[in-house]
Amino acid sequence: MATATAGTTAPVPHTGVAALLRHRALGKLLLLAVAAAVLVPLVNSRWSSGTWPEALTVDLSEPLGKASDWIIDNRDSHPLFLYFFGYVSNGVVLSVRAVYLVLLAAGWAGVTAAAALVAWRVAGVRLAVGTAVSFLACGLLGMWVPTMQTLALMVAAVLASVVLGALLGLAAGLSDRTFRALRPVLDTMQVLPAFAYLLPVVLVFGIGVPAAVLATVVYAAPPMARLTALGLRGADAGVMEAVESLGTTARQRLLTARLPLARKELLLGLNQTIMMALSMAVIASVIGAGGLGDRVYQALASVDVGAALAAGIPIVLLAVVLDRVTAAAGERLGQSDSGWTPWGYAAVVAVAVAVAVAVAVAGRLTDRLDWPEAWLVNIAEPVNRAVDWMTDHLYSGVPYVGGTADWAGHFTTWVLDPLRDGLQWLPWWSVLLIVAALAWLIGTWRTALTAVLAMAAIGVLGVWEPSLDTLSQVLAAVAVTLVLGFAAGVAAARSERCERLLRPVLDVFQTMPQFVYLIPVVALFGVGRAPAVAAAVVYALPAVVRITTQGLRQVDPAAMESSRSLGATAWQQLRQVQLPLARPALLLALNQGVVLVLAVVIIGGLVGGGALGYDVVFGLAQGDLATGLVAGAAIVCLGLMLDRVTQPTERRTKKGA
């Protein structure tokens, strides 16, 4: 018996080691440790410095400086500028001016009536009333003319974005090779900070409306291209085979099958393009877009919160109205029994135009095209008084808890400074190892390689130290965002009343331009890295809350009922059932929080955030193409790395390892 026992217990240690080696995560770490043990001594013997070695950097300032000088010297004489860019610029100016003159000719009553009619026919009476109230509110705030300027610019930019995005999406949807080639281009267009590509656009087109429209098109076209390609590539295979069996040509299959099947995605692409274009309204004002964005930017320069809010509210109202109308149109087109066709929508638009013309003629005859001055409401003064009160009573000196300035100082001293110093203290090769380990554990070796190459590219560009400074701010902002976002998301998922209370707040936060809420943040927290982090948290929080709420609510009701029948408390259900089953949604919330926080890095550079954000803003202000583009490219690489280490790949999720 003893012999048998000994015989059976002898292989146990070997079995345990084999089990450990078969564990996928541990195997990855062991392989990485072996590679590090071989490579790190070699790297350290060659480049012993803790920071990125200068021998591995590439100086792009000279070639980019020469390119900038060539553009400036030849902008008024080279045929490329005279006969191509010049015509593009003139076409943009004429288009925006034509739309603006039409809106002014329709008058406030004509524009409001036409918009309300379209909203009523597409989405019902409630949205029609909301649309009319929104346009009237723009007039009451004294922002009718700037609103029409912004609307004219947005119409031209959205039309160009839709055409360009649809063409790119059409090519990507019909060709696998084109899809693979366009994917990294679209990724770069969406991740590259707007300020970074404002600089080359301004160099080519100068300050003014053409540069603003074209920068908006670059920013807003990718969603249309992606969703168009998604709709075309996701067409029902059975329907396509049936249509092809009838002997139709490729063009006939596209017009009669693929495009009708993708109409919901096309409307969603239009919706996203409109939202992205409106989010550029303030940023484009930096290069002469005018309109509401210019009013917000001027208020930022003078720290006038009331004026900024008066100009920011119409932007939010436009965004909400256009979002609701286009979303309703997409839902109707997605319903097979709705009876709606593109020709039906065209007829509605034609009727709306006719109504606008009739109202405009009546306004011209009665001399009431312009918004009456007696109907203006001044909100700037009471808002500024409220902000002054908050600054006087909350900025410092609050008993026991201190003030907002004290909080900002403590956050900088206890969180931001140690995090930045810790990252910059780490040897450069250890940072790459940490990135490789995180990316490989959550994905595949390709994921790890992409993340490491993206991080290494930052060092090659020569901006290693400021990139780690930016990374510390992003990590701190993401941590605060996740704590607040997960808490609010859990509360909203478990309480209908809480969700109803949070919904309008989240809508405002998500559509409010970053510049608008940057002003009260600066007024309360001062200038520095802490207010930059606060602005990033406010910008990223709505997406995290919404995704968390949706993920928790989509947990299988059978699992919840089963745990409830076993006597689990609400806390046990949340911790042991909902959170584990909602893991994909929570990881998506983490990923979106990282991406959105990184998007506000540039805005934070305007209020003392420093690092890469300041370099991009400085490059735009000084016309320094090298500084601006290199910092922008570093932000893209940082975003690519963070995306890879926070979002599991499809293969990783399926295997569950």
Backbone hydrogen bonds, N-H to C=O, Kabsch-Sander energy under -0.5 kcal/mol:
donor,donor_aa,acceptor,acceptor_aa,energy
5,T,1,M,-2.2
6,A,2,A,-2.8
7,G,3,T,-2.8
8,T,4,A,-2.0
9,T,5,T,-2.0
10,A,6,A,-1.5
12,V,9,T,-1.0
15,T,11,P,-2.5
16,G,12,V,-2.6
17,V,13,P,-2.3
18,A,14,H,-2.5
19,A,15,T,-2.4
20,L,16,G,-2.2
21,L,17,V,-2.7
22,R,18,A,-2.0
23,H,19,A,-0.8
23,H,20,L,-0.8
27,G,23,H,-2.6
28,K,24,R,-2.2
29,L,25,A,-2.1
30,L,26,L,-2.6
31,L,27,G,-2.3
32,L,28,K,-2.4
33,A,29,L,-2.4
34,V,30,L,-2.4
35,A,31,L,-2.4
36,A,32,L,-2.5
37,A,33,A,-2.5
38,V,34,V,-1.4
39,L,35,A,-2.8
40,V,36,A,-2.5
42,L,38,V,-0.7
43,V,39,L,-2.8
44,N,40,V,-3.2
45,S,41,P,-1.9
46,R,42,L,-1.3
47,W,43,V,-3.4
56,L,53,P,-1.4
57,T,54,E,-1.7
58,V,460,V,-3.4
60,L,58,V,-0.8
64,L,60,L,-2.2
65,G,61,S,-2.3
66,K,62,E,-2.4
67,A,63,P,-2.2
68,S,64,L,-2.4
69,D,65,G,-2.4
70,W,66,K,-2.4
71,I,67,A,-2.2
72,I,68,S,-2.2
73,D,69,D,-2.4
74,N,70,W,-2.0
75,R,71,I,-0.9
77,S,74,N,-1.0
78,H,74,N,-2.4
81,F,78,H,-0.8
82,L,78,H,-2.4
83,Y,79,P,-3.0
84,F,80,L,-0.8
85,F,80,L,-2.0
86,G,81,F,-1.9
88,V,84,F,-2.4
89,S,85,F,-2.6
90,N,86,G,-2.4
91,G,87,Y,-2.6
92,V,88,V,-2.2
93,V,89,S,-2.3
94,L,90,N,-2.6
95,S,91,G,-2.1
96,V,92,V,-2.5
97,R,93,V,-2.5
98,A,94,L,-2.4
99,V,95,S,-2.2
100,Y,96,V,-2.4
101,L,97,R,-2.6
102,V,98,A,-2.0
103,L,99,V,-2.2
104,L,100,Y,-2.3
105,A,101,L,-2.5
106,A,102,V,-2.0
107,G,103,L,-1.1
108,W,369,L,-1.8
110,G,106,A,-1.1
111,V,107,G,-2.4
112,T,108,W,-1.9
113,A,109,A,-2.6
114,A,110,G,-2.5
115,A,111,V,-2.5
116,A,112,T,-2.4
117,L,113,A,-2.2
118,V,114,A,-2.2
119,A,115,A,-2.3
120,W,116,A,-2.5
121,R,117,L,-2.5
122,V,118,V,-2.1
123,A,119,A,-3.0
124,G,119,A,-0.6
124,G,120,W,-1.5
128,A,124,G,-1.5
129,V,125,V,-2.6
130,G,126,R,-2.2
131,T,127,L,-2.5
132,A,128,A,-2.4
133,V,129,V,-2.7
134,S,130,G,-2.1
135,F,131,T,-2.3
136,L,132,A,-2.3
137,A,133,V,-2.3
138,C,134,S,-1.6
139,G,135,F,-1.4
140,L,136,L,-2.5
141,L,137,A,-2.0
142,G,139,G,-1.8
143,M,138,C,-2.3
147,T,143,M,-2.2
148,M,144,W,-2.3
149,Q,145,V,-2.2
150,T,146,P,-2.5
151,L,147,T,-2.7
152,A,148,M,-2.4
153,L,149,Q,-2.1
154,M,150,T,-2.6
155,V,151,L,-2.6
156,A,152,A,-2.0
157,A,153,L,-2.5
158,V,154,M,-3.3
159,L,155,V,-2.4
160,A,156,A,-2.1
161,S,157,A,-2.6
162,V,158,V,-2.9
163,V,159,L,-2.3
164,L,160,A,-2.7
165,G,161,S,-3.1
166,A,162,V,-2.7
167,L,163,V,-2.2
168,L,164,L,-2.5
169,G,165,G,-2.9
170,L,166,A,-2.5
171,A,167,L,-2.2
172,A,168,L,-2.6
173,G,169,G,-2.6
174,L,170,L,-1.3
175,S,171,A,-0.9
179,F,175,S,-2.1
180,R,176,D,-2.4
181,A,177,R,-2.0
182,L,178,T,-2.6
183,R,179,F,-1.6
185,V,181,A,-0.6
186,L,182,L,-2.8
187,D,183,R,-2.3
188,T,184,P,-2.2
189,M,185,V,-2.4
190,Q,186,L,-1.9
191,V,187,D,-2.2
192,L,188,T,-2.7
196,A,193,P,-0.9
197,Y,193,P,-1.2
198,L,194,A,-1.1
199,L,195,F,-1.0
201,V,197,Y,-1.3
202,V,198,L,-2.7
203,L,199,L,-2.3
204,V,200,P,-1.8
205,F,201,V,-2.9
206,G,202,V,-2.5
208,G,287,I,-2.6
212,A,208,G,-1.7
213,V,209,V,-2.8
214,L,210,P,-2.5
215,A,211,A,-2.3
216,T,212,A,-1.9
217,V,213,V,-2.2
218,V,214,L,-2.2
219,Y,215,A,-1.6
220,A,216,T,-2.5
221,A,217,V,-2.2
224,M,220,A,-0.6
225,A,221,A,-2.1
226,R,222,P,-2.9
227,L,223,P,-2.5
228,T,224,M,-2.1
229,A,225,A,-2.3
230,L,226,R,-2.4
231,G,227,L,-2.5
232,L,228,T,-2.3
233,R,229,A,-2.6
234,G,230,L,-1.6
235,A,232,L,-1.0
240,M,236,D,-2.2
241,E,237,A,-2.4
242,A,238,G,-2.1
243,V,239,V,-2.5
244,E,240,M,-2.4
245,S,241,E,-2.1
246,L,242,A,-0.6
246,L,243,V,-0.9
247,G,244,E,-1.8
248,T,243,V,-0.9
253,R,249,T,-2.5
254,L,250,A,-1.9
255,L,251,R,-2.3
256,T,252,Q,-2.7
257,A,253,R,-1.6
258,R,253,R,-2.3
259,L,254,L,-2.5
261,L,257,A,-2.3
262,A,258,R,-1.5
263,R,260,P,-1.1
266,L,262,A,-2.2
267,L,263,R,-2.2
268,L,264,K,-2.1
269,G,265,E,-2.4
270,L,266,L,-2.0
271,N,267,L,-2.3
272,Q,268,L,-2.6
273,T,269,G,-2.3
274,I,270,L,-2.3
275,M,271,N,-2.1
276,M,272,Q,-2.5
277,A,273,T,-2.5
278,L,274,I,-2.4
279,S,275,M,-1.9
280,M,276,M,-0.8
280,M,277,A,-0.7
281,A,278,L,-1.5
284,A,280,M,-3.1
285,S,281,A,-0.6
285,S,282,V,-0.6
286,V,282,V,-0.5
286,V,283,I,-1.4
287,I,284,A,-1.4
288,G,285,S,-1.6
289,A,284,A,-1.1
292,L,146,P,-0.8
293,G,290,G,-0.5
294,D,290,G,-0.7
295,R,291,G,-1.4
296,V,292,L,-2.3
297,Y,293,G,-2.6
298,Q,294,D,-2.5
299,A,295,R,-2.1
300,L,296,V,-2.0
301,A,297,Y,-1.9
302,S,298,Q,-1.5
303,V,300,L,-0.8
304,D,299,A,-2.6
305,V,303,V,-0.9
308,A,304,D,-2.1
309,L,305,V,-2.5
310,A,306,G,-2.3
311,A,307,A,-1.7
312,G,308,A,-2.1
313,I,309,L,-2.5
315,I,311,A,-0.8
316,V,312,G,-2.2
317,L,313,I,-2.8
318,L,314,P,-2.7
319,A,315,I,-2.4
320,V,316,V,-2.7
321,V,317,L,-2.7
322,L,318,L,-2.6
323,D,319,A,-2.3
324,R,320,V,-2.6
325,V,321,V,-2.6
326,T,322,L,-2.2
327,A,323,D,-2.2
328,A,324,R,-2.3
329,A,325,V,-2.3
330,G,326,T,-2.3
331,E,327,A,-2.1
332,R,328,A,-2.1
333,L,329,A,-2.3
334,G,330,G,-1.7
335,Q,331,E,-0.7
335,Q,332,R,-0.9
336,S,334,G,-0.6
338,S,335,Q,-1.4
344,G,341,T,-0.5
345,Y,341,T,-1.8
346,A,342,P,-2.2
347,A,343,W,-2.0
348,V,344,G,-1.8
349,V,345,Y,-2.4
350,A,346,A,-2.3
351,V,347,A,-2.4
352,A,348,V,-2.5
353,V,349,V,-2.5
354,A,350,A,-2.2
355,V,351,V,-2.5
356,A,352,A,-2.5
357,V,353,V,-2.5
358,A,354,A,-2.4
359,V,355,V,-2.7
360,A,356,A,-2.6
361,V,357,V,-2.5
362,A,358,A,-2.1
363,G,359,V,-2.6
364,R,360,A,-2.5
365,L,361,V,-2.3
366,T,362,A,-1.8
367,D,363,G,-0.6
367,D,364,R,-0.6
368,R,363,G,-2.7
375,W,372,P,-1.5
376,L,373,E,-1.3
377,V,140,L,-3.8
379,I,377,V,-0.8
383,V,379,I,-2.0
384,N,380,A,-2.6
385,R,381,E,-2.3
386,A,382,P,-2.2
387,V,383,V,-2.5
388,D,384,N,-2.7
389,W,385,R,-2.3
390,M,386,A,-2.4
391,T,387,V,-2.9
392,D,388,D,-2.7
393,H,389,W,-2.3
394,L,390,M,-2.7
395,Y,390,M,-0.6
395,Y,391,T,-1.2
401,V,399,P,-2.3
402,G,398,V,-1.9
404,T,394,L,-2.9
405,A,395,Y,-2.4
406,D,395,Y,-0.6
407,W,403,G,-2.4
408,A,404,T,-2.6
409,G,405,A,-2.3
410,H,406,D,-2.8
411,F,407,W,-2.8
412,T,408,A,-2.2
413,T,409,G,-2.5
414,W,410,H,-3.1
415,V,411,F,-1.8
416,L,411,F,-2.0
417,D,412,T,-2.9
419,L,415,V,-2.0
420,R,416,L,-2.7
421,D,417,D,-3.0
422,G,418,P,-2.5
423,L,419,L,-2.2
424,Q,420,R,-2.5
425,W,421,D,-1.6
426,L,422,G,-1.3
428,W,50,G,-2.1
430,S,427,P,-0.6
431,V,427,P,-1.6
432,L,428,W,-1.6
433,L,429,W,-1.9
434,I,430,S,-2.5
435,V,431,V,-2.4
436,A,432,L,-2.6
437,A,433,L,-2.7
438,L,434,I,-2.5
439,A,435,V,-2.6
440,W,436,A,-2.5
441,L,437,A,-2.3
442,I,438,L,-1.6
443,G,439,A,-1.1
448,A,444,T,-2.1
449,L,445,W,-2.5
450,T,446,R,-2.5
451,A,447,T,-2.3
452,V,448,A,-2.6
453,L,449,L,-2.6
454,A,450,T,-2.3
455,M,451,A,-2.2
456,A,452,V,-2.8
457,A,453,L,-2.2
458,I,454,A,-1.0
459,G,455,M,-1.1
460,V,456,A,-2.3
461,L,457,A,-2.0
462,G,459,G,-1.4
463,V,458,I,-1.7
467,S,463,V,-1.5
468,L,464,W,-1.9
469,D,465,E,-1.8
470,T,466,P,-2.4
471,L,467,S,-2.6
472,S,468,L,-2.1
473,Q,469,D,-1.7
474,V,470,T,-2.4
475,L,471,L,-2.7
476,A,472,S,-2.2
477,A,473,Q,-2.6
478,V,474,V,-2.7
479,A,475,L,-2.2
480,V,476,A,-2.1
481,T,477,A,-2.5
482,L,478,V,-2.7
483,V,479,A,-2.1
484,L,480,V,-2.4
485,G,481,T,-3.3
486,F,482,L,-2.7
487,A,483,V,-1.7
488,A,484,L,-2.6
489,G,485,G,-2.8
490,V,486,F,-2.6
491,A,487,A,-2.1
492,A,488,A,-2.6
493,A,489,G,-2.2
494,R,490,V,-1.5
495,S,491,A,-0.7
499,E,495,S,-1.9
500,R,496,E,-2.3
501,L,497,R,-2.1
502,L,498,C,-2.1
503,R,499,E,-2.1
505,V,501,L,-0.6
506,L,502,L,-2.8
507,D,503,R,-2.4
508,V,504,P,-2.2
509,F,505,V,-2.5
510,Q,506,L,-2.3
511,T,507,D,-1.6
512,M,508,V,-2.2
516,V,513,P,-1.1
517,Y,513,P,-1.2
518,L,514,Q,-1.1
519,I,515,F,-0.9
519,I,516,V,-0.7
521,V,517,Y,-1.3
522,V,518,L,-2.3
523,A,519,I,-2.6
524,L,520,P,-2.0
525,F,521,V,-2.8
526,G,522,V,-2.3
528,G,607,V,-2.5
532,A,528,G,-1.0
533,V,529,R,-2.1
534,A,530,A,-2.4
535,A,531,P,-2.5
536,A,532,A,-1.8
537,V,533,V,-2.3
538,V,534,A,-2.3
539,Y,535,A,-1.9
540,A,536,A,-2.3
541,L,537,V,-2.2
544,V,540,A,-1.5
545,V,541,L,-2.5
546,R,542,P,-2.6
547,I,543,A,-2.5
548,T,544,V,-2.2
549,T,545,V,-2.6
550,Q,546,R,-2.6
551,G,547,I,-2.6
552,L,548,T,-2.4
553,R,549,T,-2.0
554,Q,550,Q,-1.3
555,V,552,L,-1.0
559,A,556,D,-0.6
560,M,556,D,-1.6
561,E,557,P,-2.7
562,S,558,A,-2.3
563,S,559,A,-2.1
564,R,560,M,-2.1
565,S,561,E,-2.2
566,L,562,S,-1.0
567,G,564,R,-1.6
568,A,563,S,-2.1
573,Q,569,T,-2.7
574,L,570,A,-2.1
575,R,571,W,-2.6
576,Q,572,Q,-2.9
577,V,573,Q,-1.7
578,Q,573,Q,-2.5
579,L,574,L,-2.5
581,L,577,V,-2.2
582,A,578,Q,-2.1
583,R,580,P,-1.2
586,L,582,A,-2.3
587,L,583,R,-2.5
588,L,584,P,-2.1
589,A,585,A,-2.3
590,L,586,L,-2.2
591,N,587,L,-2.5
592,Q,588,L,-2.8
593,G,589,A,-2.3
594,V,590,L,-2.1
595,V,591,N,-2.3
596,L,592,Q,-2.7
597,V,593,G,-2.2
598,L,594,V,-2.2
599,A,595,V,-1.3
600,V,596,L,-0.7
600,V,597,V,-1.2
601,V,598,L,-1.3
604,G,600,V,-2.6
605,G,601,V,-1.2
605,G,602,I,-0.5
606,L,602,I,-0.6
606,L,603,I,-1.5
607,V,604,G,-1.3
608,G,605,G,-0.7
609,G,604,G,-2.6
612,L,466,P,-0.7
613,G,610,G,-0.7
614,Y,610,G,-1.2
615,D,611,A,-1.7
616,V,612,L,-2.2
617,V,613,G,-2.1
618,F,614,Y,-3.0
619,G,615,D,-2.4
620,L,616,V,-2.0
621,A,617,V,-2.6
622,Q,618,F,-2.6
623,G,619,G,-0.8
624,D,619,G,-1.6
625,L,623,G,-1.1
628,G,624,D,-2.2
629,L,625,L,-2.5
630,V,626,A,-2.3
631,A,627,T,-2.0
632,G,628,G,-2.1
633,A,629,L,-2.9
634,A,630,V,-2.1
635,I,631,A,-1.9
636,V,632,G,-2.0
637,C,633,A,-2.3
638,L,634,A,-2.6
639,G,635,I,-2.7
640,L,636,V,-2.5
641,M,637,C,-2.5
642,L,638,L,-2.6
643,D,639,G,-2.2
644,R,640,L,-1.9
645,V,641,M,-1.7
646,T,642,L,-0.6
646,T,643,D,-0.6
647,Q,643,D,-1.1
649,T,442,I,-0.7
653,T,649,T,-2.3
654,K,650,E,-2.1
655,K,651,R,-1.9
656,G,652,R,-1.5
657,A,652,R,-0.6
